[in-house]
Amino acid sequence: MSRYLSPLVLSAILIALLAGLPVASVGFNLFLGGTSDTWNHLASTVLPEYLWNSLALCTGVGVGVAIIGVTTAWLTTMHDFPGRRVFEWALVLPLAVPAYVMAYVYTDFLQFVGPVQTALRDFFEWRRGDYWFPDIRTLSGAMLMFVFVLYPYVYLLARTAFLERAGGVLEAARTLGIGPWRAFFTVSLPLARPAIAAGVALALMETLADYGTVAYFAVNTFTTGIYRAWFSLGDRVASAQLAAILLGFVLLLVAVERITRGRARYHNTSNRHRPPPGRLRGGAALLATLACLTPLALGFLLPAGLLLRMALGDGDAQFGARFLTLARNSLTLAGLTALIAVTLAVLLAYSARLSKTLLAQALNRLVGLGYAVPGTVIAVGVLIPVTRLDNWLAGQWESAFGSNPGLLLTGGIAALIYAYLVRFLAVALQTVDASLSKITPSMDDAARCLGLGQGTSLRRVHVPILRGSLFTAGLLVFVDVMKELPATLVMRPFNFDTLATQAYTLAADERLTEASTASLAIVAVGLLPLIALSRQITRTRK
């Protein structure tokens, strides 16, 4: 029993409790916070709109990412056509573009004074009122932004499923006289269903967590309601209650994904049984190329090209010392969070490796829930207890030293980094845990035989082997923090801006060209892990 209460296990328990505190805080205010006039007003006026818009977004985005992700994964996996080898890895590039950046770019591109409508008026000699043009800043426009940014989640998981499970069973289907289309719908698609459901669930979690896109498009959802209740109405209880409902949406998505998976188990088939991709010719090859090129062009090539053109043309008028300050703030937050997240992930993963108990698994699952919780919910859940702790610390300091130190935690970046850790620690933990599980237990036994303790074994044996995985985990957290907008908007100290908040502020003021500089920097940083991922994809070619 004593080994379960070792310092390593106790540290893991403390980390998991701190990671779960924001969610518990939100739940506490839901059940014990009572109702206020603000909540009654929200419930009778805008709450139905929040519900409808959130459900509509989830439905549209879910269908869109499933269609695009499955189609592109099936084409690049099972068929050969012009450009296939490029599309295999390039189709993941839209993940580098945050949805709110995509919204800014397409608004500038499609607005009345933008290049598209200007070219149409010049060509047809139209004037205002002579023609109709769709407005991108609508609910359907927000759906499209999310679909073209988030479909790679489904593409990656579905492609892996097709590669691993579509070989021998497809050969068996062919021997039974089943054609390609029927084999896809009756064999491959059912086998890949758990992977597709997981990818759709990830995309929907990101959709519910978004603030920048829906706020800029004036689409009222729970994230915009939480922000408005906290800052405009000043009611933390109402914002926490809205956050609890949003959290319920997320947990429902997780439950539906688990139920959809059920007890199904699918085993990998060897690469030796994987048939070569079928060669497409003529019109079929052209359609396959267009089917892969369209989401890539709309999700990455066009937005990145437009950002580059705007940034090099006009860009941010404050580019210079101001931009360097923003970059330094973003890099500081991302770097510190990544370093702390990797350290905590190593402690959690190594503790689970040593204890091998249900407690360790439960702690890691508790930490893993943070990535499913929207940043706005985490921000509210962190601010409520941390603000009380801040006020208590200030009171104790004043009693002891006779001066008021101000807000020690929420007045700086400490509370913000805490929120980032709750949100993104799961990313580092999954990466480290997966790599640590590949290290044979015989190395632990050998280290013990040489008289090395747990801490020494971790430092001298495991960490050197995990060096590459630790770098990958830190890079993923770094990029996620660089792109994070909702938690940063809610929790950043006064007069402390980042590249993400600068892009949002300029876009909200309709200074879209100036927002391109900060947006392009975010996209450039987001490409770093995708380059590594693309190299990994190219190594899985048949």
C-alpha positions in Angstrom: 0.0 0.0 0.0 2.9 2.3 0.7 4.1 2.3 -2.8 0.7 3.7 -3.9 1.3 6.7 -1.6 4.8 7.4 -2.8 5.7 11.0 -3.5 5.3 10.3 -7.2 1.7 9.0 -6.8 0.9 11.8 -4.4 2.1 14.3 -7.0 -0.1 12.7 -9.6 -3.1 13.0 -7.3 -2.4 16.7 -6.7 -2.0 17.4 -10.4 -5.2 15.6 -11.2 -7.1 17.4 -8.5 -5.9 20.8 -9.8 -6.8 19.8 -13.3 -10.3 18.9 -12.2 -10.9 21.9 -10.0 -12.2 24.3 -12.8 -14.8 21.8 -13.9 -15.9 21.2 -10.2 -16.1 25.0 -9.8 -18.5 25.3 -12.7 -20.6 22.5 -11.4 -20.7 24.0 -7.9 -22.1 27.3 -9.3 -24.6 25.4 -11.4 -26.2 23.6 -8.4 -25.5 25.8 -5.5 -25.2 29.3 -7.1 -28.9 29.8 -7.2 -30.7 31.8 -9.9 -30.2 35.5 -10.6 -32.1 38.1 -12.5 -29.4 37.9 -15.2 -30.0 34.1 -15.6 -33.8 34.6 -15.7 -33.3 37.2 -18.4 -31.0 35.0 -20.4 -33.3 32.0 -20.1 -36.3 33.9 -21.3 -34.6 35.7 -24.2 -31.4 34.4 -25.7 -31.0 30.9 -24.2 -33.2 29.2 -26.9 -31.1 31.0 -29.6 -27.9 29.7 -27.9 -29.3 26.1 -28.0 -30.5 26.3 -31.6 -27.3 27.8 -32.9 -25.1 25.3 -31.1 -27.2 22.4 -32.3 -27.3 23.7 -35.8 -23.5 24.3 -35.8 -22.9 20.7 -34.5 -25.2 19.2 -37.1 -23.8 21.1 -40.1 -20.1 20.7 -39.0 -20.5 17.1 -38.2 -22.0 16.2 -41.5 -19.5 18.4 -43.4 -16.3 17.1 -41.8 -17.6 13.5 -42.1 -18.2 13.8 -45.8 -15.0 15.6 -46.7 -12.8 13.6 -44.2 -14.0 10.2 -45.3 -14.1 10.9 -49.0 -10.5 12.3 -49.1 -9.2 9.5 -46.8 -10.8 6.8 -49.0 -9.5 8.3 -52.2 -5.9 8.8 -51.0 -5.8 5.4 -49.4 -7.5 3.1 -51.9 -6.9 4.8 -55.2 -4.1 6.2 -57.3 -4.6 9.5 -59.3 -2.7 12.6 -60.2 -1.5 14.5 -57.1 -2.3 11.6 -54.7 1.1 11.6 -53.1 0.9 15.3 -52.4 -2.7 15.2 -51.1 -1.7 12.4 -48.6 0.1 14.8 -46.4 -1.1 18.2 -47.6 -4.7 17.5 -46.6 -3.8 18.0 -43.0 -2.5 21.6 -43.5 -5.8 23.3 -42.7 -5.3 22.4 -39.1 -2.6 25.2 -39.0 -5.3 27.8 -39.7 -7.5 28.7 -36.6 -11.1 29.0 -37.5 -11.3 32.6 -36.4 -8.4 33.5 -38.7 -10.2 31.8 -41.6 -13.3 33.9 -40.7 -11.3 37.1 -41.0 -9.7 36.2 -44.3 -12.9 35.1 -46.0 -14.7 38.2 -44.7 -12.1 40.5 -46.3 -12.1 38.4 -49.5 -15.9 38.3 -50.0 -17.1 41.6 -48.5 -18.6 44.3 -50.7 -15.2 46.1 -51.2 -13.3 42.9 -51.4 -11.6 41.5 -54.6 -14.4 39.1 -55.5 -17.3 41.5 -55.5 -15.2 44.3 -57.0 -14.2 42.1 -59.9 -17.8 41.1 -60.5 -19.0 44.8 -60.5 -16.2 45.8 -62.9 -16.8 42.9 -65.3 -20.6 43.2 -65.4 -20.8 46.9 -64.7 -23.0 46.4 -61.7 -23.7 48.8 -59.0 -24.9 48.3 -55.4 -28.4 46.8 -55.5 -28.0 45.4 -59.0 -27.1 41.9 -57.7 -27.3 39.6 -54.8 -24.2 38.1 -53.1 -24.3 35.7 -50.2 -23.2 37.0 -46.8 -20.4 35.0 -45.2 -21.1 36.3 -41.7 -24.0 34.0 -41.0 -24.6 30.7 -39.2 -24.1 28.8 -42.5 -20.9 30.8 -43.1 -19.6 29.8 -39.7 -20.4 26.2 -40.5 -18.2 26.4 -43.6 -15.3 27.9 -41.7 -15.3 25.1 -39.2 -15.8 22.4 -41.8 -12.8 23.5 -43.9 -10.6 23.9 -40.8 -11.6 20.7 -38.9 -12.1 18.0 -41.5 -8.5 16.8 -41.1 -9.5 15.3 -37.7 -11.8 12.9 -39.6 -9.3 12.5 -42.5 -6.4 11.4 -40.3 -8.4 8.9 -38.2 -10.4 7.5 -41.2 -7.2 7.2 -43.3 -5.5 5.2 -40.5 -8.5 3.0 -40.2 -8.7 2.3 -43.9 -4.9 1.5 -44.0 -5.1 -0.9 -41.1 -8.4 -2.6 -41.7 -9.3 -2.4 -45.4 -6.8 -4.8 -46.8 -7.7 -8.5 -46.3 -11.4 -7.9 -45.9 -11.6 -6.1 -49.2 -9.9 -8.9 -50.9 -12.4 -11.3 -49.4 -15.2 -9.0 -50.6 -13.9 -9.1 -54.1 -13.8 -12.9 -54.1 -17.5 -12.8 -53.2 -18.3 -10.6 -56.2 -18.9 -7.4 -54.3 -18.1 -4.3 -56.4 -16.0 -1.3 -55.2 -18.9 0.9 -54.2 -20.8 -1.8 -52.3 -17.6 -2.9 -50.6 -17.0 0.6 -49.4 -20.5 1.0 -47.9 -20.9 -2.5 -46.5 -17.3 -3.4 -45.5 -14.8 -0.5 -45.2 -17.2 2.2 -43.8 -18.6 0.0 -41.0 -15.1 -1.0 -40.0 -13.9 2.6 -39.9 -17.0 3.8 -38.0 -15.3 4.1 -34.6 -12.5 6.2 -36.1 -14.9 8.4 -38.0 -17.0 8.9 -34.9 -13.9 9.9 -32.9 -12.8 12.4 -35.5 -16.3 13.9 -35.8 -16.4 14.2 -32.0 -13.1 16.0 -31.9 -14.3 18.4 -34.6 -17.5 19.1 -32.7 -15.6 19.8 -29.4 -13.5 22.3 -31.2 -16.7 23.9 -32.7 -18.4 24.2 -29.3 -15.1 25.6 -27.8 -14.7 28.4 -30.5 -15.3 32.0 -29.6 -13.5 34.1 -32.2 -15.4 32.8 -35.3 -18.9 32.9 -33.8 -18.4 36.3 -32.1 -17.0 37.9 -35.3 -19.9 36.4 -37.4 -22.4 37.6 -34.7 -23.7 34.0 -34.2 -24.9 33.7 -30.6 -23.7 30.5 -29.0 -22.9 29.5 -25.4 -19.3 30.7 -25.7 -20.4 34.2 -26.7 -23.1 34.1 -24.0 -20.5 33.1 -21.3 -18.2 36.0 -22.3 -21.1 38.5 -22.4 -22.5 37.4 -19.0 -19.1 37.7 -17.4 -17.9 41.0 -18.8 -20.9 42.8 -20.1 -23.4 41.8 -17.4 -20.9 41.2 -14.6 -22.6 38.1 -13.3 -20.2 35.2 -12.6 -23.0 32.9 -11.5 -24.9 33.2 -14.8 -21.7 32.7 -16.8 -20.9 29.6 -14.8 -24.4 28.2 -15.4 -24.0 28.8 -19.1 -20.6 27.2 -18.9 -22.1 24.2 -17.2 -24.7 23.7 -20.0 -21.9 24.0 -22.6 -19.9 21.4 -20.6 -23.0 19.2 -20.7 -23.0 19.4 -24.5 -19.4 18.3 -24.6 -19.9 15.4 -22.2 -22.9 14.3 -24.3 -20.7 14.3 -27.4 -18.1 12.1 -25.5 -20.9 9.7 -24.4 -22.4 9.5 -27.9 -19.0 8.7 -29.3 -18.4 5.9 -26.8 -21.9 4.5 -27.3 -21.4 4.6 -31.1 -18.2 2.6 -30.7 -20.0 0.2 -28.4 -18.1 -3.1 -27.8 -16.8 -3.3 -31.3 -13.2 -4.3 -31.6 -11.2 -4.1 -34.8 -7.9 -5.7 -35.4 -5.1 -4.6 -37.7 -4.4 -6.5 -40.8 -0.8 -6.8 -42.0 0.5 -4.6 -44.7 1.4 -7.7 -46.7 -2.4 -8.2 -47.2 -3.0 -4.7 -48.3 -3.9 -4.5 -52.0 -2.3 -1.9 -54.2 -4.3 1.2 -54.8 -6.6 1.1 -57.9 -5.5 3.4 -60.7 -8.1 5.9 -61.7 -8.2 7.3 -65.2 -10.0 9.9 -67.3 -13.0 11.6 -65.7 -12.7 9.5 -62.5 -9.1 10.7 -61.9 -10.1 14.3 -62.5 -13.0 14.1 -60.1 -10.7 12.5 -57.4 -8.1 15.2 -57.9 -10.8 18.0 -57.6 -12.4 16.3 -54.5 -9.0 16.5 -52.7 -7.9 19.8 -54.1 -11.1 21.7 -53.2 -10.9 21.3 -49.4 -7.2 21.9 -49.4 -7.5 25.1 -51.5 -10.4 26.5 -49.5 -9.0 25.4 -46.1 -5.3 26.3 -46.5 -4.0 27.5 -49.9 -6.4 30.4 -50.4 -6.4 31.7 -46.8 -2.6 31.4 -46.5 -2.1 33.2 -49.8 -4.5 36.0 -48.9 -2.9 36.4 -45.5 0.5 36.6 -47.1 -0.6 39.1 -49.7 -2.3 41.4 -47.1 0.6 41.1 -44.6 3.2 42.0 -47.3 1.0 44.7 -48.9 -0.3 46.7 -45.9 -0.2 44.6 -42.8 -0.3 45.9 -39.2 0.4 49.6 -39.0 1.9 48.9 -35.5 4.4 46.4 -36.9 7.7 46.9 -35.1 8.1 47.3 -31.4 4.5 46.7 -30.7 4.4 43.5 -32.7 7.6 42.2 -31.1 5.9 42.8 -27.7 2.9 40.7 -28.8 5.1 38.0 -30.1 7.2 37.9 -26.9 4.0 37.7 -24.8 2.7 34.8 -27.0 6.0 33.0 -27.0 6.4 33.4 -23.2 3.0 32.0 -22.5 3.4 29.1 -24.9 6.9 28.3 -23.9 6.2 28.3 -20.1 3.0 26.3 -20.6 4.7 23.7 -22.8 7.6 23.2 -20.4 5.4 22.8 -17.4 2.9 20.6 -19.3 5.7 18.2 -20.4 7.1 18.0 -16.9 3.7 17.2 -15.4 2.9 14.7 -18.2 6.1 12.8 -17.5 5.2 12.7 -13.8 1.7 11.4 -14.5 2.7 8.9 -17.1 5.6 7.5 -15.1 3.4 7.3 -12.0 0.9 5.2 -13.9 3.7 3.0 -15.3 4.9 2.3 -11.8 1.7 1.9 -9.9 -0.4 0.0 -12.5 -3.6 0.6 -10.6 -7.1 1.8 -11.4 -6.3 4.9 -9.4 -3.5 5.9 -11.8 -5.7 5.2 -14.8 -8.5 7.3 -13.3 -6.2 10.2 -12.6 -4.9 10.2 -16.2 -8.5 10.1 -17.5 -9.4 13.0 -15.2 -6.6 15.0 -16.6 -7.5 14.0 -20.1 -11.0 15.5 -19.8 -9.5 19.0 -19.9 -8.9 18.9 -23.6 -12.6 18.2 -24.1 -13.6 21.3 -22.1 -13.9 24.6 -24.0 -11.5 27.3 -23.1 -14.3 29.6 -22.0 -15.6 27.1 -19.5 -12.1 26.5 -18.1 -11.5 30.3 -17.8 -14.7 30.7 -15.8 -13.9 27.6 -13.7 -10.4 28.9 -13.0 -11.3 32.5 -12.2 -13.9 31.8 -9.6 -11.7 29.9 -7.1 -8.5 31.6 -8.0 -10.0 35.1 -7.5 -11.1 34.1 -4.0 -7.7 32.7 -3.3 -6.1 35.9 -4.6 -8.3 38.1 -2.4 -7.5 35.8 0.6 -3.7 36.1 -0.1 -3.9 39.8 -0.5 -5.8 40.1 2.9 -3.2 37.9 4.6 -0.3 39.9 3.1 -1.9 43.2 4.2 -2.4 41.9 7.7 1.2 40.8 8.0 3.0 43.6 6.2 0.5 46.5 6.2 0.4 46.9 2.4 -1.9 45.6 -0.3 0.1 43.6 -2.9 -2.8 43.5 -5.3 -3.9 40.4 -7.2 -0.9 38.1 -7.2 -2.4 35.3 -9.4 -5.0 36.8 -11.6 -3.1 40.1 -11.9 -0.3 38.3 -13.7 0.0 35.4 -16.1 0.0 32.6 -13.4 -3.7 32.0 -13.5 -3.7 32.2 -17.3 -1.0 29.5 -17.5 -3.0 27.4 -15.0 -6.0 27.6 -17.4 -3.8 26.6 -20.4 -2.5 23.6 -18.4 -5.9 22.4 -17.6 -6.9 22.7 -21.2 -3.8 21.3 -22.9 -2.1 19.0 -20.4 -4.0 16.1 -22.0 -2.2 16.7 -25.3 1.2 16.3 -23.7 0.1 13.4 -21.5 -1.2 11.3 -24.4 2.0 11.8 -26.4 4.3 11.0 -23.5 2.2 8.0 -22.3 2.1 6.5 -25.8 5.9 6.7 -26.1 6.5 5.5 -22.5 4.4 2.4 -23.1 6.8 1.4 -25.9 9.7 1.1 -23.5 10.0 -2.5 -22.4 9.5 -3.1 -18.6 12.8 -5.0 -18.6 14.6 -1.7 -18.6 13.0 -0.8 -15.3 14.0 -4.2 -13.9 17.6 -3.7 -15.1 17.7 -0.2 -13.5 16.5 -1.6 -10.2 19.1 -4.4 -10.4 21.8 -1.7 -10.8 20.5 0.0 -7.6 18.8 3.0 -9.3 15.8 4.5 -7.6 12.6 5.6 -9.3 13.7 9.2 -9.8 17.1 8.2 -11.0 15.7 5.7 -13.4 13.4 8.3 -14.8 16.2 10.8 -15.2 18.9 8.6 -16.5 17.0 5.9 -18.4 13.5 7.0 -19.5 14.0 10.7 -20.3 16.9 10.2 -22.7 14.8 7.6 -24.6 11.8 9.9 -24.6 13.6 13.0 -25.7 12.0 13.1 -29.2 8.5 12.4 -27.8 9.0 15.1 -25.1 9.9 17.6 -27.8 6.8 16.6 -29.9 4.6 16.9 -26.8 6.0 20.3 -26.0 5.6 21.5 -29.6 1.9 20.4 -29.7 1.1 22.3 -26.5 3.1 25.3 -27.7 1.1 25.6 -30.9 -2.2 25.1 -29.1 -1.4 27.9 -26.7 -0.4 30.2 -29.5 -3.8 29.7 -31.1 -6.0 29.7 -28.0 -8.3 32.7 -27.9 -11.3 32.3 -25.5 -9.3 31.7 -22.3 -6.8 34.4 -23.3 -9.5 37.0 -23.8 -11.1 36.2 -20.5 -8.1 35.8 -18.3 -5.2 37.9 -19.7 -3.9 40.7 -17.4 -4.7 44.3 -18.2 -2.6 45.8 -21.1 -1.4 42.3 -21.9 -2.1 41.2 -25.4 -1.0 38.3 -27.5 -0.9 37.6 -31.3 -4.3 35.9 -31.0 -6.0 38.7 -29.1 -4.4 41.3 -31.4 -5.8 39.6 -34.4 -9.2 39.4 -32.8 -9.3 43.0 -31.7 -8.2 44.4 -35.1 -10.8 42.2 -36.9 -13.5 43.2 -34.5 -12.7 46.8 -35.4 -13.0 45.8 -39.1 -9.3 46.4 -39.6 -8.9 43.1 -41.4 -5.8 43.9 -43.4 -3.9 44.9 -40.2 -5.1 41.7 -38.5 -3.3 39.7 -41.2 0.2 40.2 -39.7 -0.6 38.6 -36.4 -2.8 36.0 -38.1 -0.1 34.9 -40.5 2.4 34.5 -37.6 -0.1 32.2 -35.8 -0.5 30.1 -39.0 3.2 29.9 -39.5 3.7 28.6 -36.0 0.9 26.1 -36.5 2.6 24.6 -39.5 5.5 23.3 -37.4 3.9 20.2 -35.9 2.0 19.6 -39.2 5.4 19.3 -41.0 6.4 16.5 -38.7 3.0 14.9 -39.1 3.2 15.1 -42.8 6.6 13.4 -42.8 5.1 10.6 -40.7 2.2 10.2 -43.2 4.6 9.9 -46.2 6.3 7.0 -44.4 3.0 5.1 -44.3 2.7 5.0 -48.1 2.1 1.6 -49.5 
